[in-house]
Amino acid sequence: MILPGGIGKVKKRSTFALSAFAAVVALASTQFGGVAKAEVDPDWKPKWTDDGKLVLPTGYREWVYLGSPLTPNGLNGGAAGFPEYHNVYMHPAAFKIYKETGEFPEGTILLKELQLTHEAQEEDGSRSEVSGRGYFPAAFNGIDISVKDSKKFADSQNWGYFNFGHHAPPYAESAGAAPTESCAQCHIDNAQKDMVFTKFYTILNTK
Ligand code: HEC
């Protein structure tokens, strides 16, 4: 388990405090667990089943968080294709290489987890909280993934696209690549950089 920085200090002073803290972290990770375990797998390259499907990564909610485009129903005639927040994550190892080279390395996984908004109070889907009127994240509701692999996906400009379900967890454990026309083509035609919509991921564009 990866603990936040500074824990070393606590350990010197009190092992009891450390184990109590670790227990809380462990409890939290089982509570939110199921698919996304708190542990980040240091082996960041995609894993494939024997029959060539992509295995759903674990620990992705602990990866580098790139951003959350939002296309709510209330602003899309009541029927957005993806009415949720689109939380996008990238493994820290791939992120580091991107920051050093400005390129997505072979094996990059971009994982988009959909997250519903809290129940609407207004026609535009918004609601009011003490902070103001707006949209507020609620339940997780699906996963889409893109993988850069120039051998497997040479026919779609080196990226493959995968859908692990558009519903509440648990998600599919593995998924086959979607046909080019279902996913890759729109990314080829519209994305800013190497088929990725980098303009929404400010952290990628910041020194
Ligand atoms: C009509 C165009 C279109 C289609 C079709 C499409 N996407 Fe996307 N995709 C987008 C846009 C625009 C974004 C960024 C903004 C957003 O999420 O709303 C995006 C973002 C993503 C991201 C986050 C990383 C990135 O490239 O920005 C993943 C992963 C992704 N899509 C996977 C898929 C998968 C899997 C499919 C097919 C099942 C698919 N997409 C089909 C337009 C599309």
Residues whose N, C-alpha, C, O or C-beta is under 5 A from the ligand:
A	BS01	HEC	P69 H86 V88 L110 L111 K112 D144 I145 S146 Y161 F162 N163 A178 S182 C183 C186 M195 V196 F197
